Amino acid sequence: MPVTNEPDDSSKQLAERVGAVASLCAVVSATQLSTSIYELVLRGNATTLAGTPGNDVMIRLTDSKGRFVRRRYSVRALNEAANEFTLWITVEHEGPGTIWVKGAKKDELVDVIGPRGKIALDPLADWHLFVGDASGLAAFYRMAESIEVPGRAIFIVEIDAADDALSAPFDEGLGVTGIFVDRQGRSMSDPEGLLRGLAAFELPPDLGHAYLFGEFHVMRVLEKALLDRGLRPEQVSHKAFWRSGRSNADHGEPEKSEA
Ligand SMILES: Cc1cc2nc3c(=O)[nH]c(=O)nc-3n(C[C@H](O)[C@H](O)[C@H](O)COP(=O)(O)OP(=O)(O)OC[C@H]3O[C@@H](n4cnc5c(N)ncnc54)[C@H](O)[C@@H]3O)c2cc1C
């Protein structure tokens, strides 16, 4: 097979359709940060691919049957000077994404489309509430790092292992509250832990915005819970990142059907 330094034609076409860019990036490192989270650093076209806080990239991978699939991961950090960007990838399940990142080798080339995603930080909000599971941490922290001080970030994140409670170096002027909820063996689609975390927190009185990233069923229940707490629909941005019991579709998003 000819070696090429170009992304696949399907990636170039898809990127054009969605207003993004397709690039080949080189793996700089893949490091396990905690029980559930790997940090992947990629080099190449970083500033463009990484977009703005809240954006993600699509990676083209091969599944166990040899089919090409895409998987989406939020950008955790951008290092413009080094032309590198960082992803945090959860690995406590098994799929093309986890298998690939665990075996990723330095200098290996990977086909990446970015920037993707429509949820950005609400510039008018006085406080920002980030709720979800470990798959949302990269986006939550990058978005929170972009809050202008003085501002407030509240994180309510469900984790499976104590060392998944990773921290981030926030600006001193930012008010930060972090609640990590231990899943304690509850099912992946059980919203109980995050609902309890939310119930323990009194929403501040001024203008806020909530961002919900995580499991499909859990996201639905949390959205309703926040609306019941008095937030208006335009104050709640939510996106299902994955769906319990099902692989994400080949384009990288969870199936939306009820069945
Ligand atoms: C816009 C967007 C941004 C995302 N950003 C991130 C990110 O920054 N970091 C990140 O880790 N993920 C992120 N995700 C989620 C990630 O794309 C999915 O978890 C995806 O399913 C991983 O693919 P896979 O090949 O590992 O597993 P799949 O082949 O999709 O799934 C295999 C099995 O694992 C289960 N599974 C999938 N994901 C998880 C999970 N997180 N926890 C427990 N079980 C799971 C599935 O239910 C299925 O049974 C994002 C998704 C979207 C749509």
The ligand as an SDF file (V2000), in Angstrom:
LIG
                    3D

 53 58  0  0  0  0  0  0  0  0999 V2000
  -18.5950   15.7180   20.8790 C   0  0  0  0  0  0  0  0  0  0  0  0
  -18.0120   14.5770   21.6910 C   0  0  0  0  0  0  0  0  0  0  0  0
  -16.8990   14.8080   22.5010 C   0  0  0  0  0  0  0  0  0  0  0  0
  -16.3600   13.7570   23.2630 C   0  0  0  0  0  0  0  0  0  0  0  0
  -15.2690   13.9920   24.0560 N   0  0  0  0  0  0  0  0  0  0  0  0
  -14.7060   12.9770   24.7740 C   0  0  0  0  0  0  0  0  0  0  0  0
  -13.5310   13.1920   25.5540 C   0  0  0  0  0  0  0  0  0  0  0  0
  -12.9630   14.2740   25.6160 O   0  0  0  0  0  0  0  0  0  0  0  0
  -13.0270   12.1160   26.2460 N   0  0  0  0  0  0  0  0  0  0  0  0
  -13.6270   10.8880   26.2120 C   0  0  0  0  0  0  0  0  0  0  0  0
  -13.1400    9.9660   26.8620 O   0  0  0  0  0  0  0  0  0  0  0  0
  -14.7490   10.6690   25.4780 N   0  0  0  0  0  0  0  0  0  0  0  0
  -15.2830   11.6890   24.7600 C   0  0  0  0  0  0  0  0  0  0  0  0
  -16.3920   11.4670   24.0030 N   0  0  0  0  0  0  0  0  0  0  0  0
  -17.0360   10.1620   24.0950 C   0  0  0  0  0  0  0  0  0  0  0  0
  -16.3790    9.1140   23.1980 C   0  0  0  0  0  0  0  0  0  0  0  0
  -16.3790    9.5580   21.8560 O   0  0  0  0  0  0  0  0  0  0  0  0
  -17.2250    7.8390   23.3790 C   0  0  0  0  0  0  0  0  0  0  0  0
  -17.0390    7.3560   24.7100 O   0  0  0  0  0  0  0  0  0  0  0  0
  -16.9540    6.7450   22.3950 C   0  0  0  0  0  0  0  0  0  0  0  0
  -17.9600    5.7700   22.5820 O   0  0  0  0  0  0  0  0  0  0  0  0
  -15.6030    6.0920   22.5900 C   0  0  0  0  0  0  0  0  0  0  0  0
  -15.4270    5.1380   21.5730 O   0  0  0  0  0  0  0  0  0  0  0  0
  -14.8710    3.6750   21.8290 P   0  0  0  0  0  0  0  0  0  0  0  0
  -14.4500    3.1880   20.5010 O   0  0  0  0  0  0  0  0  0  0  0  0
  -13.9050    3.7010   22.9570 O   0  0  0  0  0  0  0  0  0  0  0  0
  -16.1420    2.8670   22.3670 O   0  0  0  0  0  0  0  0  0  0  0  0
  -17.5160    2.3870   21.5640 P   0  0  0  0  0  0  0  0  0  0  0  0
  -17.1040    1.4240   20.5030 O   0  0  0  0  0  0  0  0  0  0  0  0
  -18.2310    3.5970   21.1210 O   0  0  0  0  0  0  0  0  0  0  0  0
  -18.2740    1.6720   22.7240 O   0  0  0  0  0  0  0  0  0  0  0  0
  -17.9340    0.3760   23.2050 C   0  0  0  0  0  0  0  0  0  0  0  0
  -18.6890    0.1100   24.5230 C   0  0  0  0  0  0  0  0  0  0  0  0
  -18.1820    0.9600   25.5440 O   0  0  0  0  0  0  0  0  0  0  0  0
  -19.2270    1.7380   26.1470 C   0  0  0  0  0  0  0  0  0  0  0  0
  -18.6800    3.1000   26.3880 N   0  0  0  0  0  0  0  0  0  0  0  0
  -18.3540    4.0330   25.4410 C   0  0  0  0  0  0  0  0  0  0  0  0
  -17.8630    5.1400   26.0290 N   0  0  0  0  0  0  0  0  0  0  0  0
  -17.8740    4.9050   27.3580 C   0  0  0  0  0  0  0  0  0  0  0  0
  -17.4920    5.6850   28.4960 C   0  0  0  0  0  0  0  0  0  0  0  0
  -16.9700    6.9080   28.3700 N   0  0  0  0  0  0  0  0  0  0  0  0
  -17.6420    5.1290   29.7270 N   0  0  0  0  0  0  0  0  0  0  0  0
  -18.1410    3.8790   29.8790 C   0  0  0  0  0  0  0  0  0  0  0  0
  -18.5280    3.0960   28.8400 N   0  0  0  0  0  0  0  0  0  0  0  0
  -18.3980    3.6130   27.5980 C   0  0  0  0  0  0  0  0  0  0  0  0
  -20.3650    1.7330   25.1170 C   0  0  0  0  0  0  0  0  0  0  0  0
  -21.6240    1.8620   25.7700 O   0  0  0  0  0  0  0  0  0  0  0  0
  -20.2040    0.3850   24.4380 C   0  0  0  0  0  0  0  0  0  0  0  0
  -20.8730   -0.6240   25.1870 O   0  0  0  0  0  0  0  0  0  0  0  0
  -16.9570   12.4770   23.2170 C   0  0  0  0  0  0  0  0  0  0  0  0
  -18.0590   12.2480   22.3790 C   0  0  0  0  0  0  0  0  0  0  0  0
  -18.5910   13.2850   21.6400 C   0  0  0  0  0  0  0  0  0  0  0  0
  -19.7920   13.0100   20.7620 C   0  0  0  0  0  0  0  0  0  0  0  0
  1  2  1  0
  2  3  1  0
  2 52  2  0
  3  4  2  0
  4  5  1  0
  4 50  1  0
  5  6  2  0
  6  7  1  0
  6 13  1  0
  7  8  2  0
  7  9  1  0
  9 10  1  0
 10 11  2  0
 10 12  1  0
 12 13  2  0
 13 14  1  0
 14 15  1  0
 14 50  1  0
 15 16  1  0
 16 17  1  0
 16 18  1  0
 18 19  1  0
 18 20  1  0
 20 21  1  0
 20 22  1  0
 22 23  1  0
 23 24  1  0
 24 25  2  0
 24 26  1  0
 24 27  1  0
 27 28  1  0
 28 29  2  0
 28 30  1  0
 28 31  1  0
 31 32  1  0
 32 33  1  0
 33 34  1  0
 33 48  1  0
 34 35  1  0
 35 36  1  0
 35 46  1  0
 36 37  1  0
 36 45  1  0
 37 38  2  0
 38 39  1  0
 39 40  1  0
 39 45  2  0
 40 41  1  0
 40 42  2  0
 42 43  1  0
 43 44  2  0
 44 45  1  0
 46 47  1  0
 46 48  1  0
 48 49  1  0
 50 51  2  0
 51 52  1  0
 52 53  1  0
M  END
$$$$
